[in-house]
Amino acid sequence: MRFEYWTEGFIFIGIFFVIVGLPCIFVGILGTRLIDYIGVHPSKSSPMQLKVTLQLIVVQMISFLILAVFFHMFSD
């Protein structure tokens, strides 16, 4: 008995890695921007936190939508 679907398996893993990895990169970028901004302007922390929170919510919603589409494509 041999595993015959190596190519498909690697493609699946690659797509899943991109879907999970890209939001992580965006969250890291947003976090470093927030820390840098708060370090320079500590009195303006609240508006920047609200701005980053809204951006994080958008990243969360987009990544969930992409994962849901990915699951729907491979569930049938």
C-alpha positions as CSV (number, residue, x, y, z in Angstrom):
1,M,0.0,0.0,0.0
2,R,1.5,3.3,-1.2
3,F,0.4,6.9,-0.7
4,E,-0.4,8.2,-4.2
5,Y,-1.4,11.8,-3.5
6,W,1.9,13.5,-2.6
7,T,1.4,16.4,-5.0
8,E,-2.2,17.1,-3.9
9,G,-1.1,16.9,-0.3
10,F,1.7,19.4,-0.7
11,I,-0.6,21.8,-2.6
12,F,-3.2,21.5,0.2
13,I,-0.6,22.1,2.9
14,G,0.8,25.1,0.9
15,I,-2.6,26.7,0.4
16,F,-3.4,26.2,4.1
17,F,-0.1,27.6,5.2
18,V,-0.7,30.7,3.1
19,I,-4.2,31.1,4.4
20,V,-3.0,30.8,8.0
21,G,0.4,32.5,7.6
22,L,-0.7,35.7,5.9
23,P,-3.0,36.9,8.7
24,C,-0.3,36.2,11.2
25,I,2.1,38.4,9.3
26,F,-0.4,41.2,9.1
27,V,-1.1,41.0,12.8
28,G,2.6,41.1,13.5
29,I,3.0,44.2,11.3
30,L,0.0,45.9,12.9
31,G,1.4,45.1,16.4
32,T,4.8,46.5,15.7
33,R,3.3,49.7,14.2
34,L,1.2,50.1,17.4
35,I,4.1,49.6,19.7
36,D,6.2,52.1,17.7
37,Y,3.5,54.7,17.7
38,I,2.8,54.3,21.4
39,G,6.5,54.7,22.1
40,V,6.6,58.0,20.2
41,H,3.2,59.4,21.2
42,P,2.2,57.8,24.5
43,S,-0.6,60.4,25.1
44,K,-2.4,59.4,21.9
45,S,-2.6,55.7,22.8
46,S,-6.4,55.3,22.8
47,P,-7.1,56.5,19.2
48,M,-4.3,54.4,17.8
49,Q,-5.5,51.3,19.8
50,L,-9.0,51.8,18.3
51,K,-7.6,52.1,14.8
52,V,-5.5,49.0,15.1
53,T,-8.4,47.1,16.7
54,L,-10.6,47.9,13.7
55,Q,-7.9,46.8,11.4
56,L,-7.5,43.5,13.3
57,I,-11.2,42.9,13.1
58,V,-11.0,43.3,9.3
59,V,-8.1,40.9,9.1
60,Q,-9.9,38.4,11.3
61,M,-13.1,38.6,9.2
62,I,-11.2,38.2,5.9
63,S,-9.1,35.3,7.2
64,F,-12.3,33.5,8.5
65,L,-14.0,34.0,5.2
66,I,-11.1,32.6,3.3
67,L,-10.9,29.6,5.6
68,A,-14.6,29.0,5.3
69,V,-14.4,29.1,1.5
70,F,-11.4,26.7,1.6
71,F,-13.3,24.3,3.9
72,H,-16.3,24.5,1.6
73,M,-14.3,23.7,-1.5
74,F,-12.7,20.6,0.0
75,S,-15.6,19.3,2.0
76,D,-17.5,17.9,-0.9
